[in-house]
Amino acid sequence: MKRHVQLCAATFFAVGTVVGPALADRLLNGAEAHTLLAGQRFEFSCVDGTRGEASYAKSGVATASYWLPASPNEGEMLTDKGHVRADGGNVCIRWNSLDGGLENCFHMTERQPGRYRISTQDKRRWCDLTVRGMTERAERN
């Protein structure tokens, strides 16, 4: 019986060693992030309750339609345009209105194909991005 328990423990350890890294988020550099998102439309949902849809052109121009959780006009959809650029290991975004028009830089991880997270270095602020059509494509395959 003891041998069986040791064998099971060794098997779980071996499987965890192989599968664990595959389940981890993959950190992308700014150039990879640009390549993966350029020309895409995606939905986003942020830790502060902001949610919406955005598109990102190969030129680096982003557009977004979104709802803010604490908006005085509840249910009102807002729009904004911004510019995205790669900066080494970061993706930097300057929106016209959001964040007061200031540029912010984020880490970007690939959680699974078509699903990404951008976050501040301290991970206190983040948004999950889902490329439109990826869910439907995955369900068809």
Rosetta constraint file for C-alpha pairs under 8 A:
AtomPair CA 1 CA 5 HARMONIC 6.41 0.50
AtomPair CA 2 CA 6 HARMONIC 6.28 0.50
AtomPair CA 3 CA 7 HARMONIC 6.12 0.50
AtomPair CA 4 CA 8 HARMONIC 6.18 0.50
AtomPair CA 5 CA 9 HARMONIC 6.13 0.50
AtomPair CA 6 CA 10 HARMONIC 6.09 0.50
AtomPair CA 7 CA 11 HARMONIC 6.11 0.50
AtomPair CA 8 CA 12 HARMONIC 6.19 0.50
AtomPair CA 9 CA 13 HARMONIC 6.16 0.50
AtomPair CA 10 CA 14 HARMONIC 6.13 0.50
AtomPair CA 11 CA 15 HARMONIC 6.10 0.50
AtomPair CA 12 CA 16 HARMONIC 5.91 0.50
AtomPair CA 13 CA 17 HARMONIC 6.08 0.50
AtomPair CA 14 CA 18 HARMONIC 6.43 0.50
AtomPair CA 15 CA 19 HARMONIC 5.84 0.50
AtomPair CA 15 CA 20 HARMONIC 7.84 0.50
AtomPair CA 16 CA 20 HARMONIC 5.09 0.50
AtomPair CA 17 CA 21 HARMONIC 7.18 0.50
AtomPair CA 18 CA 22 HARMONIC 7.31 0.50
AtomPair CA 19 CA 23 HARMONIC 6.45 0.50
AtomPair CA 20 CA 24 HARMONIC 6.57 0.50
AtomPair CA 24 CA 111 HARMONIC 7.24 0.50
AtomPair CA 25 CA 109 HARMONIC 5.72 0.50
AtomPair CA 25 CA 110 HARMONIC 5.57 0.50
AtomPair CA 25 CA 111 HARMONIC 4.69 0.50
AtomPair CA 25 CA 112 HARMONIC 7.49 0.50
AtomPair CA 26 CA 109 HARMONIC 5.18 0.50
AtomPair CA 26 CA 110 HARMONIC 5.09 0.50
AtomPair CA 26 CA 111 HARMONIC 6.61 0.50
AtomPair CA 27 CA 107 HARMONIC 7.39 0.50
AtomPair CA 27 CA 108 HARMONIC 6.06 0.50
AtomPair CA 27 CA 109 HARMONIC 4.34 0.50
AtomPair CA 27 CA 110 HARMONIC 6.50 0.50
AtomPair CA 28 CA 32 HARMONIC 5.80 0.50
AtomPair CA 28 CA 33 HARMONIC 6.00 0.50
AtomPair CA 28 CA 89 HARMONIC 6.95 0.50
AtomPair CA 28 CA 107 HARMONIC 7.47 0.50
AtomPair CA 28 CA 108 HARMONIC 5.61 0.50
AtomPair CA 28 CA 109 HARMONIC 5.50 0.50
AtomPair CA 28 CA 110 HARMONIC 6.99 0.50
AtomPair CA 29 CA 33 HARMONIC 6.26 0.50
AtomPair CA 29 CA 86 HARMONIC 7.86 0.50
AtomPair CA 29 CA 88 HARMONIC 6.19 0.50
AtomPair CA 29 CA 89 HARMONIC 4.06 0.50
AtomPair CA 29 CA 90 HARMONIC 5.97 0.50
AtomPair CA 29 CA 91 HARMONIC 7.72 0.50
AtomPair CA 29 CA 107 HARMONIC 7.77 0.50
AtomPair CA 29 CA 108 HARMONIC 7.32 0.50
AtomPair CA 30 CA 34 HARMONIC 6.22 0.50
AtomPair CA 30 CA 85 HARMONIC 7.54 0.50
AtomPair CA 30 CA 86 HARMONIC 4.21 0.50
AtomPair CA 30 CA 87 HARMONIC 5.72 0.50
AtomPair CA 30 CA 88 HARMONIC 5.57 0.50
AtomPair CA 30 CA 89 HARMONIC 5.08 0.50
AtomPair CA 30 CA 90 HARMONIC 4.80 0.50
AtomPair CA 30 CA 91 HARMONIC 5.00 0.50
AtomPair CA 30 CA 108 HARMONIC 7.82 0.50
AtomPair CA 31 CA 35 HARMONIC 6.27 0.50
AtomPair CA 31 CA 86 HARMONIC 5.69 0.50
AtomPair CA 31 CA 87 HARMONIC 7.97 0.50
AtomPair CA 31 CA 88 HARMONIC 7.49 0.50
AtomPair CA 32 CA 36 HARMONIC 6.17 0.50
AtomPair CA 33 CA 37 HARMONIC 6.15 0.50
AtomPair CA 33 CA 86 HARMONIC 7.83 0.50
AtomPair CA 33 CA 91 HARMONIC 7.13 0.50
AtomPair CA 33 CA 108 HARMONIC 6.90 0.50
AtomPair CA 34 CA 38 HARMONIC 5.55 0.50
AtomPair CA 34 CA 58 HARMONIC 7.83 0.50
AtomPair CA 34 CA 85 HARMONIC 7.71 0.50
AtomPair CA 34 CA 86 HARMONIC 6.90 0.50
AtomPair CA 34 CA 91 HARMONIC 7.89 0.50
AtomPair CA 37 CA 56 HARMONIC 6.53 0.50
AtomPair CA 37 CA 131 HARMONIC 7.97 0.50
AtomPair CA 38 CA 56 HARMONIC 5.49 0.50
AtomPair CA 38 CA 57 HARMONIC 5.30 0.50
AtomPair CA 38 CA 58 HARMONIC 4.61 0.50
AtomPair CA 38 CA 59 HARMONIC 7.98 0.50
AtomPair CA 38 CA 60 HARMONIC 7.52 0.50
AtomPair CA 39 CA 55 HARMONIC 7.24 0.50
AtomPair CA 39 CA 56 HARMONIC 5.60 0.50
AtomPair CA 39 CA 57 HARMONIC 4.71 0.50
AtomPair CA 39 CA 58 HARMONIC 5.51 0.50
AtomPair CA 40 CA 55 HARMONIC 5.80 0.50
AtomPair CA 40 CA 56 HARMONIC 5.75 0.50
AtomPair CA 40 CA 57 HARMONIC 7.16 0.50
AtomPair CA 40 CA 131 HARMONIC 6.68 0.50
AtomPair CA 40 CA 132 HARMONIC 7.58 0.50
AtomPair CA 41 CA 53 HARMONIC 7.38 0.50
AtomPair CA 41 CA 54 HARMONIC 5.77 0.50
AtomPair CA 41 CA 55 HARMONIC 4.23 0.50
AtomPair CA 41 CA 56 HARMONIC 6.53 0.50
AtomPair CA 41 CA 131 HARMONIC 5.97 0.50
AtomPair CA 41 CA 132 HARMONIC 5.69 0.50
AtomPair CA 42 CA 53 HARMONIC 5.76 0.50
AtomPair CA 42 CA 54 HARMONIC 5.48 0.50
AtomPair CA 42 CA 55 HARMONIC 6.22 0.50
AtomPair CA 42 CA 129 HARMONIC 6.27 0.50
AtomPair CA 42 CA 130 HARMONIC 5.27 0.50
AtomPair CA 42 CA 131 HARMONIC 4.14 0.50
AtomPair CA 42 CA 132 HARMONIC 4.83 0.50
AtomPair CA 43 CA 51 HARMONIC 7.64 0.50
AtomPair CA 43 CA 52 HARMONIC 5.75 0.50
AtomPair CA 43 CA 53 HARMONIC 4.31 0.50
AtomPair CA 43 CA 54 HARMONIC 6.25 0.50
AtomPair CA 43 CA 129 HARMONIC 5.70 0.50
AtomPair CA 43 CA 130 HARMONIC 5.28 0.50
AtomPair CA 43 CA 131 HARMONIC 6.52 0.50
AtomPair CA 43 CA 132 HARMONIC 6.70 0.50
AtomPair CA 44 CA 51 HARMONIC 5.47 0.50
AtomPair CA 44 CA 52 HARMONIC 5.44 0.50
AtomPair CA 44 CA 53 HARMONIC 5.98 0.50
AtomPair CA 44 CA 54 HARMONIC 7.49 0.50
AtomPair CA 44 CA 127 HARMONIC 6.37 0.50
AtomPair CA 44 CA 128 HARMONIC 5.44 0.50
AtomPair CA 44 CA 129 HARMONIC 4.50 0.50
AtomPair CA 44 CA 130 HARMONIC 6.37 0.50
AtomPair CA 45 CA 49 HARMONIC 6.78 0.50
AtomPair CA 45 CA 50 HARMONIC 5.98 0.50
AtomPair CA 45 CA 51 HARMONIC 4.30 0.50
AtomPair CA 45 CA 52 HARMONIC 6.68 0.50
AtomPair CA 45 CA 127 HARMONIC 5.43 0.50
AtomPair CA 45 CA 128 HARMONIC 5.36 0.50
AtomPair CA 45 CA 129 HARMONIC 6.84 0.50
AtomPair CA 46 CA 50 HARMONIC 5.21 0.50
AtomPair CA 46 CA 51 HARMONIC 6.14 0.50
AtomPair CA 46 CA 125 HARMONIC 7.73 0.50
AtomPair CA 46 CA 126 HARMONIC 5.74 0.50
AtomPair CA 46 CA 127 HARMONIC 3.92 0.50
AtomPair CA 46 CA 128 HARMONIC 6.20 0.50
AtomPair CA 47 CA 125 HARMONIC 6.40 0.50
AtomPair CA 47 CA 126 HARMONIC 5.76 0.50
AtomPair CA 47 CA 127 HARMONIC 6.21 0.50
AtomPair CA 48 CA 69 HARMONIC 7.35 0.50
AtomPair CA 48 CA 125 HARMONIC 7.68 0.50
AtomPair CA 49 CA 68 HARMONIC 6.78 0.50
AtomPair CA 49 CA 69 HARMONIC 5.34 0.50
AtomPair CA 50 CA 66 HARMONIC 6.88 0.50
AtomPair CA 50 CA 67 HARMONIC 5.69 0.50
AtomPair CA 50 CA 68 HARMONIC 4.70 0.50
AtomPair CA 50 CA 69 HARMONIC 5.76 0.50
AtomPair CA 51 CA 66 HARMONIC 5.49 0.50
AtomPair CA 51 CA 67 HARMONIC 5.59 0.50
AtomPair CA 51 CA 68 HARMONIC 7.00 0.50
AtomPair CA 52 CA 64 HARMONIC 7.11 0.50
AtomPair CA 52 CA 65 HARMONIC 5.60 0.50
AtomPair CA 52 CA 66 HARMONIC 3.98 0.50
AtomPair CA 52 CA 67 HARMONIC 6.19 0.50
AtomPair CA 53 CA 64 HARMONIC 5.71 0.50
AtomPair CA 53 CA 65 HARMONIC 5.42 0.50
AtomPair CA 53 CA 66 HARMONIC 6.33 0.50
AtomPair CA 54 CA 62 HARMONIC 6.94 0.50
AtomPair CA 54 CA 63 HARMONIC 5.46 0.50
AtomPair CA 54 CA 64 HARMONIC 4.13 0.50
AtomPair CA 54 CA 65 HARMONIC 6.29 0.50
AtomPair CA 55 CA 62 HARMONIC 5.63 0.50
AtomPair CA 55 CA 63 HARMONIC 5.47 0.50
AtomPair CA 55 CA 64 HARMONIC 6.61 0.50
AtomPair CA 56 CA 60 HARMONIC 6.59 0.50
AtomPair CA 56 CA 61 HARMONIC 5.97 0.50
AtomPair CA 56 CA 62 HARMONIC 4.44 0.50
AtomPair CA 56 CA 63 HARMONIC 6.70 0.50
AtomPair CA 57 CA 61 HARMONIC 5.40 0.50
AtomPair CA 57 CA 62 HARMONIC 6.29 0.50
AtomPair CA 60 CA 83 HARMONIC 5.58 0.50
AtomPair CA 60 CA 84 HARMONIC 4.97 0.50
AtomPair CA 60 CA 85 HARMONIC 6.36 0.50
AtomPair CA 61 CA 81 HARMONIC 7.20 0.50
AtomPair CA 61 CA 82 HARMONIC 5.85 0.50
AtomPair CA 61 CA 83 HARMONIC 4.72 0.50
AtomPair CA 61 CA 84 HARMONIC 6.27 0.50
AtomPair CA 62 CA 81 HARMONIC 5.65 0.50
AtomPair CA 62 CA 82 HARMONIC 5.09 0.50
AtomPair CA 62 CA 83 HARMONIC 5.84 0.50
AtomPair CA 62 CA 84 HARMONIC 6.79 0.50
AtomPair CA 63 CA 79 HARMONIC 7.37 0.50
AtomPair CA 63 CA 80 HARMONIC 5.80 0.50
AtomPair CA 63 CA 81 HARMONIC 4.43 0.50
AtomPair CA 63 CA 82 HARMONIC 6.36 0.50
AtomPair CA 64 CA 79 HARMONIC 5.48 0.50
AtomPair CA 64 CA 80 HARMONIC 5.35 0.50
AtomPair CA 64 CA 81 HARMONIC 6.40 0.50
AtomPair CA 65 CA 77 HARMONIC 6.38 0.50
AtomPair CA 65 CA 78 HARMONIC 5.54 0.50
AtomPair CA 65 CA 79 HARMONIC 4.39 0.50
AtomPair CA 65 CA 80 HARMONIC 6.71 0.50
AtomPair CA 66 CA 77 HARMONIC 5.47 0.50
AtomPair CA 66 CA 78 HARMONIC 5.31 0.50
AtomPair CA 66 CA 79 HARMONIC 6.33 0.50
AtomPair CA 67 CA 71 HARMONIC 7.67 0.50
AtomPair CA 67 CA 75 HARMONIC 6.84 0.50
AtomPair CA 67 CA 76 HARMONIC 6.59 0.50
AtomPair CA 67 CA 77 HARMONIC 5.18 0.50
AtomPair CA 67 CA 78 HARMONIC 6.19 0.50
AtomPair CA 69 CA 74 HARMONIC 7.76 0.50
AtomPair CA 70 CA 74 HARMONIC 7.50 0.50
AtomPair CA 71 CA 75 HARMONIC 7.96 0.50
AtomPair CA 71 CA 76 HARMONIC 7.74 0.50
AtomPair CA 80 CA 95 HARMONIC 6.71 0.50
AtomPair CA 80 CA 96 HARMONIC 6.33 0.50
AtomPair CA 80 CA 97 HARMONIC 6.43 0.50
AtomPair CA 80 CA 98 HARMONIC 7.38 0.50
AtomPair CA 81 CA 95 HARMONIC 5.79 0.50
AtomPair CA 81 CA 96 HARMONIC 5.86 0.50
AtomPair CA 81 CA 97 HARMONIC 7.98 0.50
AtomPair CA 82 CA 93 HARMONIC 6.80 0.50
AtomPair CA 82 CA 94 HARMONIC 5.38 0.50
AtomPair CA 82 CA 95 HARMONIC 3.96 0.50
AtomPair CA 82 CA 96 HARMONIC 5.70 0.50
AtomPair CA 83 CA 93 HARMONIC 5.78 0.50
AtomPair CA 83 CA 94 HARMONIC 5.42 0.50
AtomPair CA 83 CA 95 HARMONIC 6.52 0.50
AtomPair CA 84 CA 91 HARMONIC 6.91 0.50
AtomPair CA 84 CA 92 HARMONIC 5.62 0.50
AtomPair CA 84 CA 93 HARMONIC 4.58 0.50
AtomPair CA 84 CA 94 HARMONIC 6.66 0.50
AtomPair CA 85 CA 91 HARMONIC 5.96 0.50
AtomPair CA 85 CA 92 HARMONIC 5.30 0.50
AtomPair CA 85 CA 93 HARMONIC 6.65 0.50
AtomPair CA 86 CA 90 HARMONIC 6.04 0.50
AtomPair CA 86 CA 91 HARMONIC 4.86 0.50
AtomPair CA 86 CA 92 HARMONIC 6.18 0.50
AtomPair CA 87 CA 91 HARMONIC 6.06 0.50
AtomPair CA 87 CA 92 HARMONIC 6.70 0.50
AtomPair CA 89 CA 107 HARMONIC 6.80 0.50
AtomPair CA 90 CA 105 HARMONIC 5.92 0.50
AtomPair CA 90 CA 106 HARMONIC 5.32 0.50
AtomPair CA 90 CA 107 HARMONIC 5.03 0.50
AtomPair CA 90 CA 108 HARMONIC 6.96 0.50
AtomPair CA 91 CA 105 HARMONIC 5.49 0.50
AtomPair CA 91 CA 106 HARMONIC 5.28 0.50
AtomPair CA 91 CA 107 HARMONIC 6.40 0.50
AtomPair CA 91 CA 108 HARMONIC 6.97 0.50
AtomPair CA 92 CA 103 HARMONIC 6.51 0.50
AtomPair CA 92 CA 104 HARMONIC 5.48 0.50
AtomPair CA 92 CA 105 HARMONIC 3.95 0.50
AtomPair CA 92 CA 106 HARMONIC 6.15 0.50
AtomPair CA 93 CA 103 HARMONIC 5.38 0.50
AtomPair CA 93 CA 104 HARMONIC 5.51 0.50
AtomPair CA 93 CA 105 HARMONIC 6.30 0.50
AtomPair CA 94 CA 101 HARMONIC 5.99 0.50
AtomPair CA 94 CA 102 HARMONIC 5.67 0.50
AtomPair CA 94 CA 103 HARMONIC 4.09 0.50
AtomPair CA 94 CA 104 HARMONIC 6.48 0.50
AtomPair CA 95 CA 99 HARMONIC 7.06 0.50
AtomPair CA 95 CA 100 HARMONIC 7.82 0.50
AtomPair CA 95 CA 101 HARMONIC 5.24 0.50
AtomPair CA 95 CA 102 HARMONIC 7.04 0.50
AtomPair CA 95 CA 103 HARMONIC 7.18 0.50
AtomPair CA 96 CA 100 HARMONIC 7.39 0.50
AtomPair CA 96 CA 101 HARMONIC 4.78 0.50
AtomPair CA 97 CA 101 HARMONIC 5.07 0.50
AtomPair CA 98 CA 102 HARMONIC 7.93 0.50
AtomPair CA 99 CA 103 HARMONIC 7.77 0.50
AtomPair CA 105 CA 120 HARMONIC 7.06 0.50
AtomPair CA 106 CA 118 HARMONIC 5.70 0.50
AtomPair CA 106 CA 119 HARMONIC 5.11 0.50
AtomPair CA 106 CA 120 HARMONIC 4.91 0.50
AtomPair CA 106 CA 121 HARMONIC 6.76 0.50
AtomPair CA 107 CA 118 HARMONIC 5.49 0.50
AtomPair CA 107 CA 119 HARMONIC 5.35 0.50
AtomPair CA 107 CA 120 HARMONIC 6.27 0.50
AtomPair CA 107 CA 121 HARMONIC 6.58 0.50
AtomPair CA 108 CA 116 HARMONIC 6.81 0.50
AtomPair CA 108 CA 117 HARMONIC 5.54 0.50
AtomPair CA 108 CA 118 HARMONIC 4.37 0.50
AtomPair CA 108 CA 119 HARMONIC 6.52 0.50
AtomPair CA 109 CA 116 HARMONIC 5.55 0.50
AtomPair CA 109 CA 117 HARMONIC 5.30 0.50
AtomPair CA 109 CA 118 HARMONIC 6.57 0.50
AtomPair CA 110 CA 114 HARMONIC 7.66 0.50
AtomPair CA 110 CA 115 HARMONIC 6.08 0.50
AtomPair CA 110 CA 116 HARMONIC 4.49 0.50
AtomPair CA 110 CA 117 HARMONIC 6.62 0.50
AtomPair CA 111 CA 115 HARMONIC 5.50 0.50
AtomPair CA 111 CA 116 HARMONIC 5.35 0.50
AtomPair CA 111 CA 117 HARMONIC 7.01 0.50
AtomPair CA 112 CA 116 HARMONIC 7.14 0.50
AtomPair CA 113 CA 134 HARMONIC 7.74 0.50
AtomPair CA 114 CA 129 HARMONIC 7.99 0.50
AtomPair CA 114 CA 130 HARMONIC 5.73 0.50
AtomPair CA 114 CA 131 HARMONIC 5.10 0.50
AtomPair CA 114 CA 134 HARMONIC 5.65 0.50
AtomPair CA 114 CA 135 HARMONIC 7.98 0.50
AtomPair CA 115 CA 128 HARMONIC 7.20 0.50
AtomPair CA 115 CA 129 HARMONIC 5.72 0.50
AtomPair CA 115 CA 130 HARMONIC 4.63 0.50
AtomPair CA 115 CA 131 HARMONIC 6.51 0.50
AtomPair CA 116 CA 128 HARMONIC 5.75 0.50
AtomPair CA 116 CA 129 HARMONIC 5.03 0.50
AtomPair CA 116 CA 130 HARMONIC 6.47 0.50
AtomPair CA 117 CA 126 HARMONIC 6.73 0.50
AtomPair CA 117 CA 127 HARMONIC 5.65 0.50
AtomPair CA 117 CA 128 HARMONIC 4.42 0.50
AtomPair CA 117 CA 129 HARMONIC 5.94 0.50
AtomPair CA 118 CA 126 HARMONIC 5.48 0.50
AtomPair CA 118 CA 127 HARMONIC 5.49 0.50
AtomPair CA 118 CA 128 HARMONIC 6.60 0.50
AtomPair CA 118 CA 129 HARMONIC 7.79 0.50
AtomPair CA 119 CA 123 HARMONIC 5.35 0.50
AtomPair CA 119 CA 124 HARMONIC 7.39 0.50
AtomPair CA 119 CA 125 HARMONIC 5.62 0.50
AtomPair CA 119 CA 126 HARMONIC 4.08 0.50
AtomPair CA 119 CA 127 HARMONIC 6.58 0.50
AtomPair CA 120 CA 124 HARMONIC 6.49 0.50
AtomPair CA 120 CA 125 HARMONIC 5.59 0.50
AtomPair CA 120 CA 126 HARMONIC 6.50 0.50
AtomPair CA 130 CA 134 HARMONIC 7.51 0.50
AtomPair CA 133 CA 137 HARMONIC 6.08 0.50
AtomPair CA 134 CA 138 HARMONIC 6.06 0.50
AtomPair CA 135 CA 139 HARMONIC 6.23 0.50
AtomPair CA 136 CA 140 HARMONIC 6.29 0.50
AtomPair CA 137 CA 141 HARMONIC 6.40 0.50
